[in-house]
Amino acid sequence: MFTGEVNYRLAKWVLLNMEHDGVLSSDEVRLVLVKIAEQYNPPFFELEELGNREDSN
């Protein structure tokens, strides 16, 4: 039931680490997060905030 959620969260973790290491930009991460959400269809995706994380600090 939550396989899509777990897969999405794992992929998100990898992407955020790639952003932290300078491999991806924040815009690229947001774009890819939307694409992987379409792929995995996580049940809690509607609760995600994909805006600029710097604004929330």
All heavy atoms as TSV, in Angstrom:
chain	resi	resn	atom	element	x	y	z
A	1	MET	N	N	0.823	-1.203	0.000
A	1	MET	CA	C	0.000	0.000	0.000
A	1	MET	C	C	0.866	1.266	0.000
A	1	MET	O	O	0.574	2.206	-0.713
A	1	MET	CB	C	-0.926	-0.015	1.201
A	1	MET	CG	C	-1.778	1.213	1.310
A	1	MET	SD	S	-2.900	1.087	2.699
A	1	MET	CE	C	-3.488	2.723	2.749
A	2	PHE	N	N	1.920	1.267	0.793
A	2	PHE	CA	C	2.757	2.456	0.882
A	2	PHE	C	C	4.062	2.321	0.114
A	2	PHE	O	O	4.989	3.094	0.318
A	2	PHE	CB	C	3.041	2.795	2.352
A	2	PHE	CG	C	1.826	3.277	3.084
A	2	PHE	CD1	C	1.183	2.462	3.990
A	2	PHE	CD2	C	1.313	4.533	2.840
A	2	PHE	CE1	C	0.059	2.894	4.653
A	2	PHE	CE2	C	0.190	4.978	3.495
A	2	PHE	CZ	C	-0.449	4.163	4.411
A	3	THR	N	N	4.138	1.367	-0.786
A	3	THR	CA	C	5.357	1.158	-1.563
A	3	THR	C	C	5.692	2.400	-2.384
A	3	THR	O	O	6.856	2.812	-2.447
A	3	THR	CB	C	5.205	-0.064	-2.479
A	3	THR	OG1	O	4.885	-1.189	-1.684
A	3	THR	CG2	C	6.469	-0.321	-3.258
A	4	GLY	N	N	4.693	3.014	-3.001
A	4	GLY	CA	C	4.920	4.232	-3.780
A	4	GLY	C	C	5.457	5.361	-2.911
A	4	GLY	O	O	6.340	6.110	-3.334
A	5	GLU	N	N	4.940	5.476	-1.708
A	5	GLU	CA	C	5.403	6.513	-0.775
A	5	GLU	C	C	6.862	6.275	-0.393
A	5	GLU	O	O	7.679	7.200	-0.404
A	5	GLU	CB	C	4.524	6.531	0.476
A	5	GLU	CG	C	4.857	7.634	1.453
A	5	GLU	CD	C	4.456	9.016	0.972
A	5	GLU	OE1	O	3.508	9.138	0.167
A	5	GLU	OE2	O	5.092	9.988	1.401
A	6	VAL	N	N	7.197	5.044	-0.061
A	6	VAL	CA	C	8.567	4.709	0.333
A	6	VAL	C	C	9.527	4.952	-0.823
A	6	VAL	O	O	10.597	5.558	-0.647
A	6	VAL	CB	C	8.653	3.252	0.834
A	6	VAL	CG1	C	10.096	2.835	1.045
A	6	VAL	CG2	C	7.853	3.078	2.116
A	7	ASN	N	N	9.170	4.521	-2.013
A	7	ASN	CA	C	10.015	4.732	-3.183
A	7	ASN	C	C	10.192	6.218	-3.481
A	7	ASN	O	O	11.289	6.673	-3.817
A	7	ASN	CB	C	9.454	4.014	-4.400
A	7	ASN	CG	C	9.580	2.519	-4.283
A	7	ASN	OD1	O	10.421	2.000	-3.561
A	7	ASN	ND2	N	8.726	1.801	-4.996
A	8	TYR	N	N	9.125	6.988	-3.352
A	8	TYR	CA	C	9.200	8.429	-3.576
A	8	TYR	C	C	10.122	9.074	-2.558
A	8	TYR	O	O	10.968	9.895	-2.895
A	8	TYR	CB	C	7.800	9.050	-3.511
A	8	TYR	CG	C	7.836	10.560	-3.501
A	8	TYR	CD1	C	8.069	11.276	-4.673
A	8	TYR	CD2	C	7.652	11.276	-2.322
A	8	TYR	CE1	C	8.122	12.652	-4.670
A	8	TYR	CE2	C	7.705	12.656	-2.307
A	8	TYR	CZ	C	7.939	13.341	-3.479
A	8	TYR	OH	O	8.010	14.716	-3.476
A	9	ARG	N	N	9.956	8.724	-1.292
A	9	ARG	CA	C	10.783	9.313	-0.226
A	9	ARG	C	C	12.261	8.973	-0.419
A	9	ARG	O	O	13.129	9.819	-0.186
A	9	ARG	CB	C	10.321	8.850	1.156
A	9	ARG	CG	C	8.931	9.287	1.524
A	9	ARG	CD	C	8.865	10.759	1.761
A	9	ARG	NE	N	7.481	11.180	1.795
A	9	ARG	CZ	C	7.099	12.433	1.886
A	9	ARG	NH1	N	7.985	13.390	1.967
A	9	ARG	NH2	N	5.829	12.737	1.889
A	10	LEU	N	N	12.555	7.757	-0.827
A	10	LEU	CA	C	13.935	7.363	-1.069
A	10	LEU	C	C	14.514	8.154	-2.242
A	10	LEU	O	O	15.639	8.681	-2.161
A	10	LEU	CB	C	14.017	5.865	-1.335
A	10	LEU	CG	C	15.412	5.308	-1.604
A	10	LEU	CD1	C	16.334	5.572	-0.431
A	10	LEU	CD2	C	15.330	3.832	-1.893
A	11	ALA	N	N	13.754	8.259	-3.321
A	11	ALA	CA	C	14.224	9.030	-4.479
A	11	ALA	C	C	14.405	10.502	-4.110
A	11	ALA	O	O	15.379	11.140	-4.530
A	11	ALA	CB	C	13.234	8.880	-5.635
A	12	LYS	N	N	13.506	11.037	-3.304
A	12	LYS	CA	C	13.606	12.424	-2.864
A	12	LYS	C	C	14.876	12.632	-2.038
A	12	LYS	O	O	15.588	13.618	-2.212
A	12	LYS	CB	C	12.371	12.810	-2.049
A	12	LYS	CG	C	12.390	14.231	-1.555
A	12	LYS	CD	C	11.146	14.556	-0.764
A	12	LYS	CE	C	11.223	15.953	-0.195
A	12	LYS	NZ	N	10.033	16.283	0.601
A	13	TRP	N	N	15.173	11.691	-1.174
A	13	TRP	CA	C	16.371	11.772	-0.348
A	13	TRP	C	C	17.621	11.817	-1.226
A	13	TRP	O	O	18.528	12.617	-0.997
A	13	TRP	CB	C	16.398	10.583	0.623
A	13	TRP	CG	C	17.600	10.526	1.488
A	13	TRP	CD1	C	17.863	11.266	2.597
A	13	TRP	CD2	C	18.735	9.671	1.304
A	13	TRP	NE1	N	19.085	10.927	3.112
A	13	TRP	CE2	C	19.634	9.945	2.337
A	13	TRP	CE3	C	19.051	8.695	0.360
A	13	TRP	CZ2	C	20.848	9.280	2.452
A	13	TRP	CZ3	C	20.259	8.032	0.486
A	13	TRP	CH2	C	21.129	8.333	1.517
A	14	VAL	N	N	17.654	10.952	-2.242
A	14	VAL	CA	C	18.797	10.917	-3.162
A	14	VAL	C	C	18.915	12.257	-3.900
A	14	VAL	O	O	20.008	12.824	-4.018
A	14	VAL	CB	C	18.680	9.740	-4.147
A	14	VAL	CG1	C	19.728	9.844	-5.247
A	14	VAL	CG2	C	18.790	8.414	-3.416
A	15	LEU	N	N	17.802	12.768	-4.388
A	15	LEU	CA	C	17.818	14.038	-5.113
A	15	LEU	C	C	18.303	15.187	-4.241
A	15	LEU	O	O	19.096	16.025	-4.683
A	15	LEU	CB	C	16.427	14.360	-5.651
A	15	LEU	CG	C	15.940	13.504	-6.807
A	15	LEU	CD1	C	14.475	13.764	-7.064
A	15	LEU	CD2	C	16.776	13.768	-8.044
A	16	LEU	N	N	17.836	15.244	-3.013
A	16	LEU	CA	C	18.246	16.330	-2.122
A	16	LEU	C	C	19.727	16.237	-1.777
A	16	LEU	O	O	20.399	17.261	-1.622
A	16	LEU	CB	C	17.383	16.329	-0.861
A	16	LEU	CG	C	15.920	16.705	-1.093
A	16	LEU	CD1	C	15.117	16.593	0.201
A	16	LEU	CD2	C	15.800	18.105	-1.681
A	17	ASN	N	N	20.247	15.033	-1.685
A	17	ASN	CA	C	21.684	14.868	-1.473
A	17	ASN	C	C	22.466	15.304	-2.701
A	17	ASN	O	O	23.543	15.901	-2.580
A	17	ASN	CB	C	22.020	13.424	-1.098
A	17	ASN	CG	C	21.785	13.165	0.360
A	17	ASN	OD1	O	22.472	13.710	1.204
A	17	ASN	ND2	N	20.789	12.350	0.668
A	18	MET	N	N	21.936	15.015	-3.883
A	18	MET	CA	C	22.582	15.462	-5.117
A	18	MET	C	C	22.579	16.988	-5.200
A	18	MET	O	O	23.559	17.596	-5.648
A	18	MET	CB	C	21.893	14.840	-6.328
A	18	MET	CG	C	22.130	13.348	-6.461
A	18	MET	SD	S	21.210	12.606	-7.815
A	18	MET	CE	C	22.128	13.236	-9.217
A	19	GLU	N	N	21.491	17.611	-4.750
A	19	GLU	CA	C	21.430	19.074	-4.713
A	19	GLU	C	C	22.472	19.607	-3.726
A	19	GLU	O	O	23.204	20.557	-4.024
A	19	GLU	CB	C	20.031	19.542	-4.319
A	19	GLU	CG	C	19.913	21.042	-4.201
A	19	GLU	CD	C	18.569	21.488	-3.666
A	19	GLU	OE1	O	17.842	20.682	-3.064
A	19	GLU	OE2	O	18.265	22.677	-3.843
A	20	HIS	N	N	22.543	19.002	-2.569
A	20	HIS	CA	C	23.500	19.425	-1.547
A	20	HIS	C	C	24.938	19.326	-2.044
A	20	HIS	O	O	25.781	20.174	-1.731
A	20	HIS	CB	C	23.310	18.574	-0.284
A	20	HIS	CG	C	24.221	18.967	0.826
A	20	HIS	ND1	N	25.420	18.349	1.039
A	20	HIS	CD2	C	24.105	19.933	1.778
A	20	HIS	CE1	C	26.023	18.910	2.082
A	20	HIS	NE2	N	25.238	19.871	2.544
A	21	ASP	N	N	25.228	18.304	-2.844
A	21	ASP	CA	C	26.576	18.104	-3.385
A	21	ASP	C	C	26.845	18.946	-4.627
A	21	ASP	O	O	27.942	18.893	-5.189
A	21	ASP	CB	C	26.795	16.627	-3.726
A	21	ASP	CG	C	26.861	15.751	-2.493
A	21	ASP	OD1	O	27.078	16.284	-1.381
A	21	ASP	OD2	O	26.692	14.519	-2.631
A	22	GLY	N	N	25.859	19.713	-5.086
A	22	GLY	CA	C	26.044	20.592	-6.226
A	22	GLY	C	C	25.853	19.928	-7.583
A	22	GLY	O	O	26.157	20.523	-8.605
A	23	VAL	N	N	25.338	18.714	-7.584
A	23	VAL	CA	C	25.118	18.004	-8.845
A	23	VAL	C	C	23.868	18.536	-9.545
A	23	VAL	O	O	23.836	18.642	-10.771
A	23	VAL	CB	C	25.003	16.481	-8.595
A	23	VAL	CG1	C	24.687	15.728	-9.865
A	23	VAL	CG2	C	26.278	15.952	-7.947
A	24	LEU	N	N	22.835	18.857	-8.771
A	24	LEU	CA	C	21.578	19.378	-9.303
A	24	LEU	C	C	21.276	20.740	-8.696
A	24	LEU	O	O	21.614	21.006	-7.541
A	24	LEU	CB	C	20.409	18.436	-8.967
A	24	LEU	CG	C	20.433	17.042	-9.564
A	24	LEU	CD1	C	19.302	16.209	-8.988
A	24	LEU	CD2	C	20.337	17.098	-11.070
A	25	SER	N	N	20.604	21.589	-9.454
A	25	SER	CA	C	20.139	22.870	-8.918
A	25	SER	C	C	18.786	22.655	-8.233
A	25	SER	O	O	18.127	21.628	-8.423
A	25	SER	CB	C	19.994	23.896	-10.040
A	25	SER	OG	O	18.893	23.572	-10.870
A	26	SER	N	N	18.359	23.630	-7.457
A	26	SER	CA	C	17.067	23.515	-6.771
A	26	SER	C	C	15.914	23.459	-7.770
A	26	SER	O	O	14.926	22.755	-7.550
A	26	SER	CB	C	16.866	24.656	-5.779
A	26	SER	OG	O	16.915	25.899	-6.434
A	27	ASP	N	N	16.040	24.171	-8.899
A	27	ASP	CA	C	14.998	24.112	-9.929
A	27	ASP	C	C	14.912	22.716	-10.541
A	27	ASP	O	O	13.820	22.201	-10.782
A	27	ASP	CB	C	15.263	25.132	-11.035
A	27	ASP	CG	C	15.045	26.560	-10.560
A	27	ASP	OD1	O	14.305	26.760	-9.577
A	27	ASP	OD2	O	15.623	27.468	-11.173
A	28	GLU	N	N	16.069	22.107	-10.783
A	28	GLU	CA	C	16.086	20.749	-11.330
A	28	GLU	C	C	15.471	19.759	-10.350
A	28	GLU	O	O	14.718	18.868	-10.749
A	28	GLU	CB	C	17.516	20.331	-11.664
A	28	GLU	CG	C	18.111	21.085	-12.830
A	28	GLU	CD	C	19.593	20.848	-12.999
A	28	GLU	OE1	O	20.320	20.743	-11.987
A	28	GLU	OE2	O	20.025	20.754	-14.157
A	29	VAL	N	N	15.767	19.933	-9.069
A	29	VAL	CA	C	15.212	19.030	-8.051
A	29	VAL	C	C	13.695	19.130	-8.036
A	29	VAL	O	O	12.998	18.112	-8.015
A	29	VAL	CB	C	15.808	19.333	-6.656
A	29	VAL	CG1	C	15.067	18.580	-5.570
A	29	VAL	CG2	C	17.286	18.973	-6.629
A	30	ARG	N	N	13.161	20.344	-8.053
A	30	ARG	CA	C	11.699	20.509	-8.047
A	30	ARG	C	C	11.068	19.848	-9.262
A	30	ARG	O	O	10.036	19.176	-9.152
A	30	ARG	CB	C	11.323	21.984	-7.981
A	30	ARG	CG	C	11.410	22.555	-6.581
A	30	ARG	CD	C	10.764	23.918	-6.475
A	30	ARG	NE	N	11.427	24.922	-7.281
A	30	ARG	CZ	C	12.463	25.643	-6.880
A	30	ARG	NH1	N	12.957	25.462	-5.692
A	30	ARG	NH2	N	12.994	26.554	-7.672
A	31	LEU	N	N	11.676	20.020	-10.421
A	31	LEU	CA	C	11.157	19.416	-11.644
A	31	LEU	C	C	11.162	17.886	-11.541
A	31	LEU	O	O	10.169	17.229	-11.858
A	31	LEU	CB	C	11.982	19.869	-12.849
A	31	LEU	CG	C	11.589	19.281	-14.194
A	31	LEU	CD1	C	10.190	19.729	-14.578
A	31	LEU	CD2	C	12.597	19.679	-15.249
A	32	VAL	N	N	12.260	17.327	-11.077
A	32	VAL	CA	C	12.365	15.873	-10.980
A	32	VAL	C	C	11.424	15.331	-9.901
A	32	VAL	O	O	10.837	14.255	-10.070
A	32	VAL	CB	C	13.825	15.441	-10.719
A	32	VAL	CG1	C	13.928	13.952	-10.497
A	32	VAL	CG2	C	14.713	15.868	-11.866
A	33	LEU	N	N	11.230	16.057	-8.806
A	33	LEU	CA	C	10.305	15.598	-7.768
A	33	LEU	C	C	8.883	15.442	-8.313
A	33	LEU	O	O	8.185	14.489	-7.982
A	33	LEU	CB	C	10.303	16.551	-6.573
A	33	LEU	CG	C	11.494	16.450	-5.640
A	33	LEU	CD1	C	11.432	17.552	-4.588
A	33	LEU	CD2	C	11.576	15.083	-4.985
A	34	VAL	N	N	8.481	16.374	-9.143
A	34	VAL	CA	C	7.153	16.274	-9.757
A	34	VAL	C	C	7.086	15.046	-10.661
A	34	VAL	O	O	6.109	14.288	-10.639
A	34	VAL	CB	C	6.810	17.563	-10.532
A	34	VAL	CG1	C	5.555	17.377	-11.364
A	34	VAL	CG2	C	6.655	18.733	-9.570
A	35	LYS	N	N	8.149	14.826	-11.429
A	35	LYS	CA	C	8.174	13.680	-12.340
A	35	LYS	C	C	8.168	12.349	-11.584
A	35	LYS	O	O	7.467	11.414	-11.976
A	35	LYS	CB	C	9.400	13.742	-13.260
A	35	LYS	CG	C	9.370	14.885	-14.232
A	35	LYS	CD	C	8.216	14.727	-15.194
A	35	LYS	CE	C	8.235	15.817	-16.234
A	35	LYS	NZ	N	7.103	15.724	-17.131
A	36	ILE	N	N	8.927	12.251	-10.504
A	36	ILE	CA	C	8.930	10.981	-9.761
A	36	ILE	C	C	7.623	10.791	-9.005
A	36	ILE	O	O	7.200	9.657	-8.789
A	36	ILE	CB	C	10.159	10.817	-8.839
A	36	ILE	CG1	C	10.175	11.855	-7.740
A	36	ILE	CG2	C	11.441	10.785	-9.621
A	36	ILE	CD1	C	11.229	11.604	-6.682
A	37	ALA	N	N	6.981	11.885	-8.638
A	37	ALA	CA	C	5.669	11.761	-8.005
A	37	ALA	C	C	4.663	11.175	-8.987
A	37	ALA	O	O	3.814	10.369	-8.611
A	37	ALA	CB	C	5.190	13.113	-7.488
A	38	GLU	N	N	4.771	11.562	-10.253
A	38	GLU	CA	C	3.896	10.979	-11.275
A	38	GLU	C	C	4.178	9.489	-11.434
A	38	GLU	O	O	3.262	8.696	-11.645
A	38	GLU	CB	C	4.109	11.687	-12.610
A	38	GLU	CG	C	3.634	13.112	-12.641
A	38	GLU	CD	C	4.052	13.855	-13.903
A	38	GLU	OE1	O	4.714	13.253	-14.782
A	38	GLU	OE2	O	3.730	15.051	-14.004
A	39	GLN	N	N	5.443	9.112	-11.318
A	39	GLN	CA	C	5.837	7.716	-11.481
A	39	GLN	C	C	5.386	6.852	-10.299
A	39	GLN	O	O	4.821	5.780	-10.479
A	39	GLN	CB	C	7.365	7.631	-11.631
A	39	GLN	CG	C	7.926	6.237	-11.671
A	39	GLN	CD	C	7.557	5.478	-12.932
A	39	GLN	OE1	O	7.381	6.073	-13.979
A	39	GLN	NE2	N	7.437	4.182	-12.824
A	40	TYR	N	N	5.658	7.313	-9.070
A	40	TYR	CA	C	5.399	6.498	-7.882
A	40	TYR	C	C	4.019	6.707	-7.277
A	40	TYR	O	O	3.557	5.896	-6.492
A	40	TYR	CB	C	6.469	6.749	-6.821
A	40	TYR	CG	C	7.834	6.266	-7.221
A	40	TYR	CD1	C	8.918	7.132	-7.252
A	40	TYR	CD2	C	8.044	4.943	-7.585
A	40	TYR	CE1	C	10.176	6.693	-7.618
A	40	TYR	CE2	C	9.302	4.499	-7.955
A	40	TYR	CZ	C	10.356	5.374	-7.966
A	40	TYR	OH	O	11.593	4.934	-8.326
A	41	ASN	N	N	3.378	7.838	-7.598
A	41	ASN	CA	C	2.047	8.156	-7.088
A	41	ASN	C	C	1.962	7.984	-5.563
A	41	ASN	O	O	1.141	7.219	-5.060
A	41	ASN	CB	C	0.986	7.296	-7.789
A	41	ASN	CG	C	-0.399	7.841	-7.587
A	41	ASN	OD1	O	-0.575	9.013	-7.309
A	41	ASN	ND2	N	-1.385	6.976	-7.705
A	42	PRO	N	N	2.797	8.715	-4.789
A	42	PRO	CA	C	2.788	8.566	-3.337
A	42	PRO	C	C	1.496	9.116	-2.735
A	42	PRO	O	O	1.034	10.193	-3.125
A	42	PRO	CB	C	3.997	9.385	-2.885
A	42	PRO	CG	C	4.183	10.395	-3.958
A	42	PRO	CD	C	3.742	9.728	-5.225
A	43	PRO	N	N	0.896	8.392	-1.800
A	43	PRO	CA	C	-0.389	8.825	-1.244
A	43	PRO	C	C	-0.334	10.153	-0.483
A	43	PRO	O	O	-1.334	10.840	-0.390
A	43	PRO	CB	C	-0.805	7.689	-0.317
A	43	PRO	CG	C	0.341	6.776	-0.214
A	43	PRO	CD	C	1.314	7.104	-1.280
A	44	PHE	N	N	0.823	10.532	0.042
A	44	PHE	CA	C	0.920	11.760	0.822
A	44	PHE	C	C	1.573	12.903	0.052
A	44	PHE	O	O	1.968	13.905	0.641
A	44	PHE	CB	C	1.700	11.502	2.124
A	44	PHE	CG	C	1.016	10.515	3.019
A	44	PHE	CD1	C	1.579	9.270	3.240
A	44	PHE	CD2	C	-0.191	10.811	3.617
A	44	PHE	CE1	C	0.949	8.346	4.050
A	44	PHE	CE2	C	-0.831	9.895	4.427
A	44	PHE	CZ	C	-0.257	8.658	4.646
A	45	PHE	N	N	1.668	12.779	-1.268
A	45	PHE	CA	C	2.317	13.813	-2.065
A	45	PHE	C	C	1.603	15.155	-1.956
A	45	PHE	O	O	2.236	16.200	-2.001
A	45	PHE	CB	C	2.406	13.389	-3.537
A	45	PHE	CG	C	3.101	14.409	-4.397
A	45	PHE	CD1	C	4.458	14.614	-4.285
A	45	PHE	CD2	C	2.387	15.161	-5.320
A	45	PHE	CE1	C	5.107	15.549	-5.071
A	45	PHE	CE2	C	3.028	16.095	-6.106
A	45	PHE	CZ	C	4.385	16.296	-5.987
A	46	GLU	N	N	0.300	15.149	-1.783
A	46	GLU	CA	C	-0.444	16.406	-1.701
A	46	GLU	C	C	0.002	17.259	-0.528
A	46	GLU	O	O	-0.233	18.462	-0.501
A	46	GLU	CB	C	-1.952	16.142	-1.593
A	46	GLU	CG	C	-2.580	15.716	-2.892
A	46	GLU	CD	C	-3.062	14.277	-2.834
A	46	GLU	OE1	O	-3.308	13.778	-1.746
A	46	GLU	OE2	O	-3.182	13.672	-3.909
A	47	LEU	N	N	0.661	16.659	0.447
A	47	LEU	CA	C	1.134	17.398	1.609
A	47	LEU	C	C	2.508	18.028	1.379
A	47	LEU	O	O	2.985	18.791	2.217
A	47	LEU	CB	C	1.211	16.466	2.833
A	47	LEU	CG	C	-0.103	15.788	3.215
A	47	LEU	CD1	C	0.128	14.818	4.362
A	47	LEU	CD2	C	-1.166	16.802	3.565
A	48	GLU	N	N	3.132	17.727	0.247
A	48	GLU	CA	C	4.462	18.232	-0.067
A	48	GLU	C	C	4.410	19.708	-0.422
A	48	GLU	O	O	3.465	20.177	-1.041
A	48	GLU	CB	C	5.041	17.484	-1.276
A	48	GLU	CG	C	5.412	16.078	-1.002
A	48	GLU	CD	C	6.693	15.943	-0.195
A	48	GLU	OE1	O	7.664	16.678	-0.452
A	48	GLU	OE2	O	6.683	15.099	0.705
A	49	GLU	N	N	5.457	20.422	-0.040
A	49	GLU	CA	C	5.653	21.798	-0.487
A	49	GLU	C	C	6.871	21.799	-1.376
A	49	GLU	O	O	7.974	21.542	-0.921
A	49	GLU	CB	C	5.867	22.726	0.700
A	49	GLU	CG	C	4.614	22.982	1.502
A	49	GLU	CD	C	4.828	24.062	2.553
A	49	GLU	OE1	O	5.659	24.961	2.319
A	49	GLU	OE2	O	4.175	23.982	3.572
A	50	LEU	N	N	6.684	22.068	-2.651
A	50	LEU	CA	C	7.783	22.026	-3.595
A	50	LEU	C	C	8.317	23.411	-3.918
A	50	LEU	O	O	9.105	23.580	-4.817
A	50	LEU	CB	C	7.354	21.329	-4.888
A	50	LEU	CG	C	6.951	19.878	-4.736
A	50	LEU	CD1	C	6.535	19.309	-6.078
A	50	LEU	CD2	C	8.066	19.057	-4.128
A	51	GLY	N	N	7.904	24.405	-3.140
A	51	GLY	CA	C	8.390	25.753	-3.384
A	51	GLY	C	C	9.834	25.907	-2.966
A	51	GLY	O	O	10.525	24.936	-2.655
A	52	ASN	N	N	10.295	27.121	-2.935
A	52	ASN	CA	C	11.669	27.425	-2.582
A	52	ASN	C	C	11.853	27.191	-1.081
A	52	ASN	O	O	11.302	27.884	-0.260
A	52	ASN	CB	C	11.990	28.874	-2.945
A	52	ASN	CG	C	13.448	29.184	-2.799
A	52	ASN	OD1	O	14.197	28.405	-2.231
A	52	ASN	ND2	N	13.836	30.326	-3.337
A	53	ARG	N	N	12.667	26.209	-0.739
A	53	ARG	CA	C	12.872	25.850	0.662
A	53	ARG	C	C	13.570	26.960	1.426
A	53	ARG	O	O	13.433	27.073	2.638
A	53	ARG	CB	C	13.675	24.548	0.765
A	53	ARG	CG	C	12.911	23.361	0.352
A	53	ARG	CD	C	13.661	22.110	0.728
A	53	ARG	NE	N	15.102	22.277	0.597
A	53	ARG	CZ	C	15.858	21.666	-0.281
A	53	ARG	NH1	N	15.349	20.819	-1.113
A	53	ARG	NH2	N	17.159	21.875	-0.319
A	54	GLU	N	N	14.353	27.805	0.742
A	54	GLU	CA	C	15.048	28.882	1.415
A	54	GLU	C	C	14.065	29.880	2.016
A	54	GLU	O	O	14.350	30.493	3.034
A	54	GLU	CB	C	15.983	29.599	0.447
A	54	GLU	CG	C	17.116	28.710	-0.033
A	54	GLU	CD	C	17.927	29.370	-1.118
A	54	GLU	OE1	O	17.584	30.485	-1.552
A	54	GLU	OE2	O	18.918	28.763	-1.533
A	55	ASP	N	N	12.896	30.039	1.396
A	55	ASP	CA	C	11.894	30.964	1.917
A	55	ASP	C	C	11.303	30.490	3.224
A	55	ASP	O	O	10.804	31.286	4.005
A	55	ASP	CB	C	10.751	31.144	0.905
A	55	ASP	CG	C	11.220	31.877	-0.342
A	55	ASP	OD1	O	12.293	32.526	-0.297
A	55	ASP	OD2	O	10.524	31.797	-1.360
A	56	SER	N	N	11.340	29.177	3.491
A	56	SER	CA	C	10.699	28.653	4.693
A	56	SER	C	C	11.630	28.636	5.892
A	56	SER	O	O	11.225	28.323	6.982
A	56	SER	CB	C	10.166	27.230	4.428
A	56	SER	OG	O	11.245	26.364	4.134
A	57	ASN	N	N	12.927	28.983	5.696
A	57	ASN	CA	C	13.888	28.995	6.823
A	57	ASN	C	C	13.787	30.250	7.620
A	57	ASN	O	O	13.480	31.274	7.271
A	57	ASN	CB	C	15.320	28.824	6.312
A	57	ASN	CG	C	15.554	27.398	5.826
A	57	ASN	OD1	O	14.874	26.478	6.236
A	57	ASN	ND2	N	16.527	27.253	4.953
